[in-house]
Amino acid sequence: MSDTLGVATYPFKLPALRHDYGALEPYFDERTMRLHHDRHHKHYVDALNAALKDLPQLHGKGLAHLLSHIEVVPAAARTAVVNNGGGHANHQLLWKVIGPEGTKPEGLLLAAIKSQFDSLENFKNRFTEAAVKQFASGWTFLALDPASDRLEIVSLPNHGTLHGSGKRALLVCDVWEHAYYLKYENRRPEFVQAFWHVVDWNAVGERLVTQHEALRTA
Ligand code: MN3
């Protein structure tokens, strides 16, 4: 996992979930997971491929590169690549950092969270607040800023990503209504509380270790 998006290029593919659709019950319900992955995420992949179809000069480029250097995309296709490429990138990350195991942050990750946010509880409260307050659709990230070697909570509207910011995403929560409306209706705070039960802290911790090693050898 050298990069969040690996080396995939056009045509981009919908990655399979790492677990059954119902594996995150009762927190993330099976019906929502099916729709979220098979329809919403798939739509972004299909629309991204459609936007790039007639741009063969971009077919060898990875998605992180396209999103970080959006000026390489012709103006007419730029919005479609930002929206659908961002949607693909963020969902791909989301599926990697949620899972059915009851994990806890430990090691380097727990130490970083404690040193940055005083306690795990305080970190969760601040992340939750950012996710709940993100107006309309968007994503809330825990990111590493390599420049300062500090963790940061970042909320972005629509399908905004950290690509191009220099920051590295470690954890993400999708606060689009499609992520929770069937089960939680308009109760986003309840959904974000449920999110904490499905975070795969081992995956998040591995992402931090990987980023640290990448920084050391860069
Ligand atoms: Mn979504």
Residues whose N, C-alpha, C, O or C-beta is under 5 A from the ligand:
A	BS01	MN3	D174 W176 A179
